[in-house]
Amino acid sequence: MIWMLVVITLNLQSSPIQVQHGEIIETFHSHQDCQKRHTEFFDTAKAEGQRIPPNFNLGCIVIAMQHV
């Protein structure tokens, strides 16, 4: 399985809410590594005083690979 750290920005002005932009930031071979990077991102932003906008979403998504 491959884990992807994905960022999605939403358009909160539309109804229904729509995805404005999506991007794969990094890929990992384990959920733990992806989750660690996720936590590091927010810890670094907090330490540097960066504000995370309400339309910003960051998370780990798994892709199950099948060999043919």
PDB file of N, H, CA, C and O in Angstrom:
ATOM      1  N   MET A   1       0.839  -1.182   0.000  1.00  0.00           N
ATOM      2  CA  MET A   1       0.000   0.000   0.000  1.00  0.00           C
ATOM      3  C   MET A   1       0.883   1.244   0.000  1.00  0.00           C
ATOM      4  O   MET A   1       1.983   1.255   0.554  1.00  0.00           O
ATOM      5  N   ILE A   2       0.382   2.255  -0.618  1.00  0.00           N
ATOM      6  H   ILE A   2      -0.511   2.246  -1.068  1.00  0.00           H
ATOM      7  CA  ILE A   2       1.043   3.557  -0.663  1.00  0.00           C
ATOM      8  C   ILE A   2       0.155   4.557   0.078  1.00  0.00           C
ATOM      9  O   ILE A   2      -1.056   4.616  -0.134  1.00  0.00           O
ATOM     10  N   TRP A   3       0.780   5.326   0.938  1.00  0.00           N
ATOM     11  H   TRP A   3       1.764   5.278   1.111  1.00  0.00           H
ATOM     12  CA  TRP A   3       0.074   6.384   1.657  1.00  0.00           C
ATOM     13  C   TRP A   3       0.460   7.720   1.049  1.00  0.00           C
ATOM     14  O   TRP A   3       1.639   7.979   0.810  1.00  0.00           O
ATOM     15  N   MET A   4      -0.522   8.564   0.800  1.00  0.00           N
ATOM     16  H   MET A   4      -1.480   8.354   0.994  1.00  0.00           H
ATOM     17  CA  MET A   4      -0.289   9.882   0.223  1.00  0.00           C
ATOM     18  C   MET A   4      -0.679  10.953   1.229  1.00  0.00           C
ATOM     19  O   MET A   4      -1.751  10.891   1.832  1.00  0.00           O
ATOM     20  N   LEU A   5       0.198  11.934   1.404  1.00  0.00           N
ATOM     21  H   LEU A   5       1.069  11.983   0.914  1.00  0.00           H
ATOM     22  CA  LEU A   5      -0.141  13.115   2.187  1.00  0.00           C
ATOM     23  C   LEU A   5      -0.714  14.117   1.192  1.00  0.00           C
ATOM     24  O   LEU A   5      -0.013  14.606   0.306  1.00  0.00           O
ATOM     25  N   VAL A   6      -1.987  14.410   1.355  1.00  0.00           N
ATOM     26  H   VAL A   6      -2.557  14.013   2.074  1.00  0.00           H
ATOM     27  CA  VAL A   6      -2.720  15.205   0.369  1.00  0.00           C
ATOM     28  C   VAL A   6      -3.211  16.500   1.012  1.00  0.00           C
ATOM     29  O   VAL A   6      -3.708  16.503   2.138  1.00  0.00           O
ATOM     30  N   VAL A   7      -3.061  17.593   0.274  1.00  0.00           N
ATOM     31  H   VAL A   7      -2.657  17.590  -0.641  1.00  0.00           H
ATOM     32  CA  VAL A   7      -3.643  18.860   0.707  1.00  0.00           C
ATOM     33  C   VAL A   7      -4.797  19.191  -0.230  1.00  0.00           C
ATOM     34  O   VAL A   7      -4.684  19.069  -1.450  1.00  0.00           O
ATOM     35  N   ILE A   8      -5.895  19.606   0.359  1.00  0.00           N
ATOM     36  H   ILE A   8      -5.986  19.705   1.350  1.00  0.00           H
ATOM     37  CA  ILE A   8      -7.074  20.019  -0.410  1.00  0.00           C
ATOM     38  C   ILE A   8      -7.519  21.373   0.124  1.00  0.00           C
ATOM     39  O   ILE A   8      -7.720  21.548   1.326  1.00  0.00           O
ATOM     40  N   THR A   9      -7.671  22.329  -0.792  1.00  0.00           N
ATOM     41  H   THR A   9      -7.508  22.187  -1.768  1.00  0.00           H
ATOM     42  CA  THR A   9      -8.251  23.615  -0.405  1.00  0.00           C
ATOM     43  C   THR A   9      -9.669  23.661  -0.949  1.00  0.00           C
ATOM     44  O   THR A   9      -9.936  23.278  -2.088  1.00  0.00           O
ATOM     45  N   LEU A  10     -10.558  24.134  -0.110  1.00  0.00           N
ATOM     46  H   LEU A  10     -10.341  24.445   0.816  1.00  0.00           H
ATOM     47  CA  LEU A  10     -11.976  24.174  -0.458  1.00  0.00           C
ATOM     48  C   LEU A  10     -12.405  25.587  -0.811  1.00  0.00           C
ATOM     49  O   LEU A  10     -11.852  26.562  -0.303  1.00  0.00           O
ATOM     50  N   ASN A  11     -13.388  25.685  -1.679  1.00  0.00           N
ATOM     51  H   ASN A  11     -13.837  24.892  -2.091  1.00  0.00           H
ATOM     52  CA  ASN A  11     -14.054  26.948  -1.952  1.00  0.00           C
ATOM     53  C   ASN A  11     -15.238  27.014  -1.005  1.00  0.00           C
ATOM     54  O   ASN A  11     -16.280  26.411  -1.261  1.00  0.00           O
ATOM     55  N   LEU A  12     -15.080  27.741   0.079  1.00  0.00           N
ATOM     56  H   LEU A  12     -14.234  28.231   0.287  1.00  0.00           H
ATOM     57  CA  LEU A  12     -16.124  27.822   1.099  1.00  0.00           C
ATOM     58  C   LEU A  12     -17.220  28.820   0.742  1.00  0.00           C
ATOM     59  O   LEU A  12     -18.224  28.923   1.448  1.00  0.00           O
ATOM     60  N   GLN A  13     -17.029  29.556  -0.355  1.00  0.00           N
ATOM     61  H   GLN A  13     -16.214  29.472  -0.928  1.00  0.00           H
ATOM     62  CA  GLN A  13     -18.013  30.559  -0.773  1.00  0.00           C
ATOM     63  C   GLN A  13     -19.113  29.958  -1.633  1.00  0.00           C
ATOM     64  O   GLN A  13     -20.150  30.590  -1.834  1.00  0.00           O
ATOM     65  N   SER A  14     -18.908  28.752  -2.143  1.00  0.00           N
ATOM     66  H   SER A  14     -18.065  28.238  -1.980  1.00  0.00           H
ATOM     67  CA  SER A  14     -19.913  28.134  -3.014  1.00  0.00           C
ATOM     68  C   SER A  14     -20.820  27.218  -2.204  1.00  0.00           C
ATOM     69  O   SER A  14     -20.473  26.763  -1.115  1.00  0.00           O
ATOM     70  N   SER A  15     -21.966  26.971  -2.760  1.00  0.00           N
ATOM     71  H   SER A  15     -22.248  27.340  -3.645  1.00  0.00           H
ATOM     72  CA  SER A  15     -22.919  26.054  -2.122  1.00  0.00           C
ATOM     73  C   SER A  15     -23.414  25.088  -3.177  1.00  0.00           C
ATOM     74  O   SER A  15     -24.072  25.515  -4.125  1.00  0.00           O
ATOM     75  N   PRO A  16     -23.126  23.810  -3.052  1.00  0.00           N
ATOM     76  CA  PRO A  16     -22.374  23.192  -1.957  1.00  0.00           C
ATOM     77  C   PRO A  16     -20.889  23.529  -2.048  1.00  0.00           C
ATOM     78  O   PRO A  16     -20.399  23.978  -3.084  1.00  0.00           O
ATOM     79  N   ILE A  17     -20.183  23.303  -0.939  1.00  0.00           N
ATOM     80  H   ILE A  17     -20.581  22.938  -0.097  1.00  0.00           H
ATOM     81  CA  ILE A  17     -18.742  23.551  -0.897  1.00  0.00           C
ATOM     82  C   ILE A  17     -18.059  22.697  -1.959  1.00  0.00           C
ATOM     83  O   ILE A  17     -18.411  21.534  -2.158  1.00  0.00           O
ATOM     84  N   GLN A  18     -17.074  23.292  -2.643  1.00  0.00           N
ATOM     85  H   GLN A  18     -16.788  24.236  -2.482  1.00  0.00           H
ATOM     86  CA  GLN A  18     -16.377  22.590  -3.725  1.00  0.00           C
ATOM     87  C   GLN A  18     -14.877  22.552  -3.464  1.00  0.00           C
ATOM     88  O   GLN A  18     -14.339  23.393  -2.744  1.00  0.00           O
ATOM     89  N   VAL A  19     -14.213  21.572  -4.055  1.00  0.00           N
ATOM     90  H   VAL A  19     -14.650  20.889  -4.640  1.00  0.00           H
ATOM     91  CA  VAL A  19     -12.754  21.492  -3.994  1.00  0.00           C
ATOM     92  C   VAL A  19     -12.191  22.540  -4.953  1.00  0.00           C
ATOM     93  O   VAL A  19     -12.514  22.551  -6.141  1.00  0.00           O
ATOM     94  N   GLN A  20     -11.360  23.402  -4.427  1.00  0.00           N
ATOM     95  H   GLN A  20     -11.097  23.393  -3.462  1.00  0.00           H
ATOM     96  CA  GLN A  20     -10.723  24.438  -5.242  1.00  0.00           C
ATOM     97  C   GLN A  20      -9.409  23.919  -5.823  1.00  0.00           C
ATOM     98  O   GLN A  20      -9.086  24.188  -6.980  1.00  0.00           O
ATOM     99  N   HIS A  21      -8.655  23.173  -5.010  1.00  0.00           N
ATOM    100  H   HIS A  21      -8.918  22.955  -4.070  1.00  0.00           H
ATOM    101  CA  HIS A  21      -7.357  22.667  -5.446  1.00  0.00           C
ATOM    102  C   HIS A  21      -7.002  21.446  -4.611  1.00  0.00           C
ATOM    103  O   HIS A  21      -7.291  21.401  -3.416  1.00  0.00           O
ATOM    104  N   GLY A  22      -6.378  20.459  -5.236  1.00  0.00           N
ATOM    105  H   GLY A  22      -6.144  20.496  -6.208  1.00  0.00           H
ATOM    106  CA  GLY A  22      -5.885  19.285  -4.527  1.00  0.00           C
ATOM    107  C   GLY A  22      -4.507  18.932  -5.029  1.00  0.00           C
ATOM    108  O   GLY A  22      -4.211  19.067  -6.216  1.00  0.00           O
ATOM    109  N   GLU A  23      -3.658  18.473  -4.111  1.00  0.00           N
ATOM    110  H   GLU A  23      -3.899  18.363  -3.147  1.00  0.00           H
ATOM    111  CA  GLU A  23      -2.277  18.173  -4.502  1.00  0.00           C
ATOM    112  C   GLU A  23      -1.697  17.099  -3.579  1.00  0.00           C
ATOM    113  O   GLU A  23      -1.900  17.134  -2.365  1.00  0.00           O
ATOM    114  N   ILE A  24      -0.978  16.153  -4.166  1.00  0.00           N
ATOM    115  H   ILE A  24      -0.813  16.125  -5.152  1.00  0.00           H
ATOM    116  CA  ILE A  24      -0.244  15.165  -3.390  1.00  0.00           C
ATOM    117  C   ILE A  24       1.074  15.808  -2.984  1.00  0.00           C
ATOM    118  O   ILE A  24       1.859  16.213  -3.841  1.00  0.00           O
ATOM    119  N   ILE A  25       1.318  15.902  -1.693  1.00  0.00           N
ATOM    120  H   ILE A  25       0.680  15.573  -0.996  1.00  0.00           H
ATOM    121  CA  ILE A  25       2.523  16.551  -1.178  1.00  0.00           C
ATOM    122  C   ILE A  25       3.688  15.566  -1.098  1.00  0.00           C
ATOM    123  O   ILE A  25       4.799  15.868  -1.535  1.00  0.00           O
ATOM    124  N   GLU A  26       3.417  14.368  -0.528  1.00  0.00           N
ATOM    125  H   GLU A  26       2.515  14.124  -0.173  1.00  0.00           H
ATOM    126  CA  GLU A  26       4.447  13.338  -0.382  1.00  0.00           C
ATOM    127  C   GLU A  26       3.775  11.970  -0.415  1.00  0.00           C
ATOM    128  O   GLU A  26       2.564  11.856  -0.226  1.00  0.00           O
ATOM    129  N   THR A  27       4.574  10.939  -0.657  1.00  0.00           N
ATOM    130  H   THR A  27       5.558  11.032  -0.811  1.00  0.00           H
ATOM    131  CA  THR A  27       4.075   9.570  -0.571  1.00  0.00           C
ATOM    132  C   THR A  27       4.929   8.802   0.438  1.00  0.00           C
ATOM    133  O   THR A  27       6.104   9.107   0.641  1.00  0.00           O
ATOM    134  N   PHE A  28       4.304   7.793   1.067  1.00  0.00           N
ATOM    135  H   PHE A  28       3.349   7.546   0.902  1.00  0.00           H
ATOM    136  CA  PHE A  28       4.947   7.018   2.122  1.00  0.00           C
ATOM    137  C   PHE A  28       4.566   5.556   1.974  1.00  0.00           C
ATOM    138  O   PHE A  28       3.580   5.213   1.322  1.00  0.00           O
ATOM    139  N   HIS A  29       5.377   4.695   2.600  1.00  0.00           N
ATOM    140  H   HIS A  29       6.178   4.973   3.130  1.00  0.00           H
ATOM    141  CA  HIS A  29       5.092   3.263   2.583  1.00  0.00           C
ATOM    142  C   HIS A  29       4.381   2.793   3.847  1.00  0.00           C
ATOM    143  O   HIS A  29       4.028   1.619   3.957  1.00  0.00           O
ATOM    144  N   SER A  30       4.168   3.702   4.806  1.00  0.00           N
ATOM    145  H   SER A  30       4.455   4.655   4.717  1.00  0.00           H
ATOM    146  CA  SER A  30       3.450   3.321   6.018  1.00  0.00           C
ATOM    147  C   SER A  30       2.572   4.473   6.496  1.00  0.00           C
ATOM    148  O   SER A  30       2.865   5.646   6.267  1.00  0.00           O
ATOM    149  N   HIS A  31       1.494   4.099   7.162  1.00  0.00           N
ATOM    150  H   HIS A  31       1.256   3.146   7.349  1.00  0.00           H
ATOM    151  CA  HIS A  31       0.590   5.095   7.742  1.00  0.00           C
ATOM    152  C   HIS A  31       1.315   5.896   8.817  1.00  0.00           C
ATOM    153  O   HIS A  31       1.108   7.104   8.937  1.00  0.00           O
ATOM    154  N   GLN A  32       2.155   5.241   9.590  1.00  0.00           N
ATOM    155  H   GLN A  32       2.324   4.260   9.493  1.00  0.00           H
ATOM    156  CA  GLN A  32       2.880   5.921  10.660  1.00  0.00           C
ATOM    157  C   GLN A  32       3.764   7.037  10.127  1.00  0.00           C
ATOM    158  O   GLN A  32       3.816   8.118  10.714  1.00  0.00           O
ATOM    159  N   ASP A  33       4.466   6.789   9.013  1.00  0.00           N
ATOM    160  H   ASP A  33       4.424   5.911   8.536  1.00  0.00           H
ATOM    161  CA  ASP A  33       5.329   7.819   8.425  1.00  0.00           C
ATOM    162  C   ASP A  33       4.511   8.993   7.895  1.00  0.00           C
ATOM    163  O   ASP A  33       4.901  10.151   8.041  1.00  0.00           O
ATOM    164  N   CYS A  34       3.390   8.682   7.287  1.00  0.00           N
ATOM    165  H   CYS A  34       3.073   7.740   7.169  1.00  0.00           H
ATOM    166  CA  CYS A  34       2.516   9.743   6.768  1.00  0.00           C
ATOM    167  C   CYS A  34       1.952  10.577   7.917  1.00  0.00           C
ATOM    168  O   CYS A  34       1.937  11.807   7.856  1.00  0.00           O
ATOM    169  N   GLN A  35       1.495   9.905   8.948  1.00  0.00           N
ATOM    170  H   GLN A  35       1.507   8.906   8.998  1.00  0.00           H
ATOM    171  CA  GLN A  35       0.924  10.599  10.101  1.00  0.00           C
ATOM    172  C   GLN A  35       1.979  11.450  10.801  1.00  0.00           C
ATOM    173  O   GLN A  35       1.683  12.542  11.285  1.00  0.00           O
ATOM    174  N   LYS A  36       3.213  10.943  10.851  1.00  0.00           N
ATOM    175  H   LYS A  36       3.454  10.056  10.458  1.00  0.00           H
ATOM    176  CA  LYS A  36       4.305  11.702  11.458  1.00  0.00           C
ATOM    177  C   LYS A  36       4.550  12.998  10.701  1.00  0.00           C
ATOM    178  O   LYS A  36       4.708  14.058  11.306  1.00  0.00           O
ATOM    179  N   ARG A  37       4.580  12.912   9.379  1.00  0.00           N
ATOM    180  H   ARG A  37       4.451  12.051   8.887  1.00  0.00           H
ATOM    181  CA  ARG A  37       4.792  14.116   8.554  1.00  0.00           C
ATOM    182  C   ARG A  37       3.629  15.088   8.693  1.00  0.00           C
ATOM    183  O   ARG A  37       3.834  16.301   8.710  1.00  0.00           O
ATOM    184  N   HIS A  38       2.412  14.565   8.793  1.00  0.00           N
ATOM    185  H   HIS A  38       2.245  13.579   8.779  1.00  0.00           H
ATOM    186  CA  HIS A  38       1.211  15.380   9.001  1.00  0.00           C
ATOM    187  C   HIS A  38       1.360  16.186  10.294  1.00  0.00           C
ATOM    188  O   HIS A  38       1.133  17.396  10.314  1.00  0.00           O
ATOM    189  N   THR A  39       1.742  15.502  11.364  1.00  0.00           N
ATOM    190  H   THR A  39       1.926  14.519  11.348  1.00  0.00           H
ATOM    191  CA  THR A  39       1.919  16.154  12.663  1.00  0.00           C
ATOM    192  C   THR A  39       3.040  17.184  12.606  1.00  0.00           C
ATOM    193  O   THR A  39       2.899  18.281  13.146  1.00  0.00           O
ATOM    194  N   GLU A  40       4.154  16.841  11.955  1.00  0.00           N
ATOM    195  H   GLU A  40       4.268  15.949  11.516  1.00  0.00           H
ATOM    196  CA  GLU A  40       5.280  17.771  11.815  1.00  0.00           C
ATOM    197  C   GLU A  40       4.859  19.044  11.096  1.00  0.00           C
ATOM    198  O   GLU A  40       5.287  20.139  11.462  1.00  0.00           O
ATOM    199  N   PHE A  41       4.023  18.903  10.075  1.00  0.00           N
ATOM    200  H   PHE A  41       3.675  18.014   9.777  1.00  0.00           H
ATOM    201  CA  PHE A  41       3.569  20.069   9.314  1.00  0.00           C
ATOM    202  C   PHE A  41       2.874  21.070  10.229  1.00  0.00           C
ATOM    203  O   PHE A  41       3.201  22.257  10.228  1.00  0.00           O
ATOM    204  N   PHE A  42       1.909  20.580  11.013  1.00  0.00           N
ATOM    205  H   PHE A  42       1.644  19.616  11.014  1.00  0.00           H
ATOM    206  CA  PHE A  42       1.143  21.477  11.875  1.00  0.00           C
ATOM    207  C   PHE A  42       1.969  21.980  13.055  1.00  0.00           C
ATOM    208  O   PHE A  42       1.788  23.117  13.490  1.00  0.00           O
ATOM    209  N   ASP A  43       2.873  21.151  13.579  1.00  0.00           N
ATOM    210  H   ASP A  43       3.020  20.227  13.226  1.00  0.00           H
ATOM    211  CA  ASP A  43       3.750  21.598  14.662  1.00  0.00           C
ATOM    212  C   ASP A  43       4.670  22.711  14.185  1.00  0.00           C
ATOM    213  O   ASP A  43       4.883  23.690  14.900  1.00  0.00           O
ATOM    214  N   THR A  44       5.215  22.568  12.986  1.00  0.00           N
ATOM    215  H   THR A  44       5.042  21.772  12.405  1.00  0.00           H
ATOM    216  CA  THR A  44       6.100  23.594  12.422  1.00  0.00           C
ATOM    217  C   THR A  44       5.330  24.891  12.176  1.00  0.00           C
ATOM    218  O   THR A  44       5.814  25.976  12.497  1.00  0.00           O
ATOM    219  N   ALA A  45       4.152  24.775  11.613  1.00  0.00           N
ATOM    220  H   ALA A  45       3.759  23.894  11.352  1.00  0.00           H
ATOM    221  CA  ALA A  45       3.335  25.969  11.356  1.00  0.00           C
ATOM    222  C   ALA A  45       3.030  26.704  12.660  1.00  0.00           C
ATOM    223  O   ALA A  45       3.107  27.932  12.718  1.00  0.00           O
ATOM    224  N   LYS A  46       2.689  25.960  13.690  1.00  0.00           N
ATOM    225  H   LYS A  46       2.627  24.963  13.643  1.00  0.00           H
ATOM    226  CA  LYS A  46       2.388  26.574  14.988  1.00  0.00           C
ATOM    227  C   LYS A  46       3.628  27.243  15.572  1.00  0.00           C
ATOM    228  O   LYS A  46       3.553  28.363  16.077  1.00  0.00           O
ATOM    229  N   ALA A  47       4.773  26.554  15.503  1.00  0.00           N
ATOM    230  H   ALA A  47       4.834  25.644  15.092  1.00  0.00           H
ATOM    231  CA  ALA A  47       6.020  27.105  16.048  1.00  0.00           C
ATOM    232  C   ALA A  47       6.447  28.376  15.335  1.00  0.00           C
ATOM    233  O   ALA A  47       7.047  29.266  15.938  1.00  0.00           O
ATOM    234  N   GLU A  48       6.129  28.457  14.034  1.00  0.00           N
ATOM    235  H   GLU A  48       5.641  27.734  13.545  1.00  0.00           H
ATOM    236  CA  GLU A  48       6.507  29.631  13.242  1.00  0.00           C
ATOM    237  C   GLU A  48       5.416  30.698  13.240  1.00  0.00           C
ATOM    238  O   GLU A  48       5.569  31.736  12.596  1.00  0.00           O
ATOM    239  N   GLY A  49       4.318  30.454  13.951  1.00  0.00           N
ATOM    240  H   GLY A  49       4.193  29.611  14.474  1.00  0.00           H
ATOM    241  CA  GLY A  49       3.243  31.438  14.033  1.00  0.00           C
ATOM    242  C   GLY A  49       2.422  31.562  12.761  1.00  0.00           C
ATOM    243  O   GLY A  49       1.768  32.582  12.545  1.00  0.00           O
ATOM    244  N   GLN A  50       2.447  30.534  11.913  1.00  0.00           N
ATOM    245  H   GLN A  50       2.978  29.705  12.089  1.00  0.00           H
ATOM    246  CA  GLN A  50       1.686  30.567  10.670  1.00  0.00           C
ATOM    247  C   GLN A  50       0.232  30.206  10.942  1.00  0.00           C
ATOM    248  O   GLN A  50      -0.054  29.238  11.646  1.00  0.00           O
ATOM    249  N   ARG A  51      -0.668  30.977  10.390  1.00  0.00           N
ATOM    250  H   ARG A  51      -0.435  31.764   9.818  1.00  0.00           H
ATOM    251  CA  ARG A  51      -2.090  30.708  10.526  1.00  0.00           C
ATOM    252  C   ARG A  51      -2.527  29.751   9.431  1.00  0.00           C
ATOM    253  O   ARG A  51      -2.205  29.952   8.259  1.00  0.00           O
ATOM    254  N   ILE A  52      -3.257  28.713   9.808  1.00  0.00           N
ATOM    255  H   ILE A  52      -3.518  28.550  10.759  1.00  0.00           H
ATOM    256  CA  ILE A  52      -3.792  27.762   8.833  1.00  0.00           C
ATOM    257  C   ILE A  52      -5.201  28.241   8.465  1.00  0.00           C
ATOM    258  O   ILE A  52      -6.064  28.336   9.339  1.00  0.00           O
ATOM    259  N   PRO A  53      -5.446  28.542   7.185  1.00  0.00           N
ATOM    260  CA  PRO A  53      -6.764  29.039   6.786  1.00  0.00           C
ATOM    261  C   PRO A  53      -7.847  27.967   6.936  1.00  0.00           C
ATOM    262  O   PRO A  53      -7.552  26.775   6.852  1.00  0.00           O
ATOM    263  N   PRO A  54      -9.092  28.381   7.156  1.00  0.00           N
ATOM    264  CA  PRO A  54     -10.175  27.425   7.367  1.00  0.00           C
ATOM    265  C   PRO A  54     -10.463  26.523   6.169  1.00  0.00           C
ATOM    266  O   PRO A  54     -11.070  25.464   6.327  1.00  0.00           O
ATOM    267  N   ASN A  55     -10.038  26.927   4.978  1.00  0.00           N
ATOM    268  H   ASN A  55      -9.545  27.788   4.849  1.00  0.00           H
ATOM    269  CA  ASN A  55     -10.316  26.115   3.788  1.00  0.00           C
ATOM    270  C   ASN A  55      -9.191  25.121   3.482  1.00  0.00           C
ATOM    271  O   ASN A  55      -9.222  24.455   2.447  1.00  0.00           O
ATOM    272  N   PHE A  56      -8.209  25.018   4.362  1.00  0.00           N
ATOM    273  H   PHE A  56      -8.184  25.560   5.202  1.00  0.00           H
ATOM    274  CA  PHE A  56      -7.042  24.153   4.173  1.00  0.00           C
ATOM    275  C   PHE A  56      -7.273  22.812   4.857  1.00  0.00           C
ATOM    276  O   PHE A  56      -7.617  22.766   6.038  1.00  0.00           O
ATOM    277  N   ASN A  57      -7.086  21.729   4.122  1.00  0.00           N
ATOM    278  H   ASN A  57      -6.806  21.767   3.163  1.00  0.00           H
ATOM    279  CA  ASN A  57      -7.247  20.376   4.664  1.00  0.00           C
ATOM    280  C   ASN A  57      -6.042  19.545   4.279  1.00  0.00           C
ATOM    281  O   ASN A  57      -5.642  19.522   3.115  1.00  0.00           O
ATOM    282  N   LEU A  58      -5.462  18.862   5.253  1.00  0.00           N
ATOM    283  H   LEU A  58      -5.787  18.880   6.199  1.00  0.00           H
ATOM    284  CA  LEU A  58      -4.294  18.029   5.034  1.00  0.00           C
ATOM    285  C   LEU A  58      -4.557  16.676   5.664  1.00  0.00           C
ATOM    286  O   LEU A  58      -4.971  16.598   6.821  1.00  0.00           O
ATOM    287  N   GLY A  59      -4.318  15.605   4.911  1.00  0.00           N
ATOM    288  H   GLY A  59      -3.981  15.668   3.972  1.00  0.00           H
ATOM    289  CA  GLY A  59      -4.565  14.290   5.466  1.00  0.00           C
ATOM    290  C   GLY A  59      -3.876  13.187   4.694  1.00  0.00           C
ATOM    291  O   GLY A  59      -3.378  13.388   3.587  1.00  0.00           O
ATOM    292  N   CYS A  60      -3.861  12.007   5.310  1.00  0.00           N
ATOM    293  H   CYS A  60      -4.266  11.843   6.209  1.00  0.00           H
ATOM    294  CA  CYS A  60      -3.248  10.821   4.727  1.00  0.00           C
ATOM    295  C   CYS A  60      -4.318   9.953   4.092  1.00  0.00           C
ATOM    296  O   CYS A  60      -5.347   9.671   4.706  1.00  0.00           O
ATOM    297  N   ILE A  61      -4.072   9.536   2.872  1.00  0.00           N
ATOM    298  H   ILE A  61      -3.236   9.765   2.373  1.00  0.00           H
ATOM    299  CA  ILE A  61      -4.998   8.687   2.123  1.00  0.00           C
ATOM    300  C   ILE A  61      -4.224   7.461   1.636  1.00  0.00           C
ATOM    301  O   ILE A  61      -3.106   7.583   1.137  1.00  0.00           O
ATOM    302  N   VAL A  62      -4.822   6.294   1.783  1.00  0.00           N
ATOM    303  H   VAL A  62      -5.731   6.195   2.188  1.00  0.00           H
ATOM    304  CA  VAL A  62      -4.164   5.056   1.372  1.00  0.00           C
ATOM    305  C   VAL A  62      -4.625   4.658  -0.026  1.00  0.00           C
ATOM    306  O   VAL A  62      -5.792   4.814  -0.385  1.00  0.00           O
ATOM    307  N   ILE A  63      -3.684   4.145  -0.795  1.00  0.00           N
ATOM    308  H   ILE A  63      -2.736   4.018  -0.503  1.00  0.00           H
ATOM    309  CA  ILE A  63      -3.983   3.577  -2.102  1.00  0.00           C
ATOM    310  C   ILE A  63      -3.504   2.129  -2.050  1.00  0.00           C
ATOM    311  O   ILE A  63      -2.315   1.862  -1.872  1.00  0.00           O
ATOM    312  N   ALA A  64      -4.437   1.205  -2.206  1.00  0.00           N
ATOM    313  H   ALA A  64      -5.403   1.421  -2.350  1.00  0.00           H
ATOM    314  CA  ALA A  64      -4.084  -0.212  -2.217  1.00  0.00           C
ATOM    315  C   ALA A  64      -3.650  -0.589  -3.625  1.00  0.00           C
ATOM    316  O   ALA A  64      -4.406  -0.448  -4.586  1.00  0.00           O
ATOM    317  N   MET A  65      -2.424  -1.070  -3.725  1.00  0.00           N
ATOM    318  H   MET A  65      -1.810  -1.185  -2.945  1.00  0.00           H
ATOM    319  CA  MET A  65      -1.869  -1.440  -5.019  1.00  0.00           C
ATOM    320  C   MET A  65      -2.121  -2.931  -5.277  1.00  0.00           C
ATOM    321  O   MET A  65      -1.951  -3.760  -4.383  1.00  0.00           O
ATOM    322  N   GLN A  66      -2.522  -3.254  -6.487  1.00  0.00           N
ATOM    323  H   GLN A  66      -2.661  -2.580  -7.212  1.00  0.00           H
ATOM    324  CA  GLN A  66      -2.709  -4.649  -6.878  1.00  0.00           C
ATOM    325  C   GLN A  66      -1.746  -4.966  -8.007  1.00  0.00           C
ATOM    326  O   GLN A  66      -1.692  -4.254  -9.009  1.00  0.00           O
ATOM    327  N   HIS A  67      -0.991  -6.034  -7.839  1.00  0.00           N
ATOM    328  H   HIS A  67      -1.035  -6.612  -7.025  1.00  0.00           H
ATOM    329  CA  HIS A  67      -0.070  -6.460  -8.890  1.00  0.00           C
ATOM    330  C   HIS A  67      -0.842  -7.334  -9.876  1.00  0.00           C
ATOM    331  O   HIS A  67      -1.599  -8.224  -9.490  1.00  0.00           O
ATOM    332  N   VAL A  68      -0.632  -7.057 -11.130  1.00  0.00           N
ATOM    333  H   VAL A  68      -0.017  -6.334 -11.444  1.00  0.00           H
ATOM    334  CA  VAL A  68      -1.346  -7.800 -12.176  1.00  0.00           C
ATOM    335  C   VAL A  68      -0.429  -8.825 -12.799  1.00  0.00           C
ATOM    336  O   VAL A  68      -0.840  -9.554 -13.701  1.00  0.00           O
TER     337      VAL A  68
END
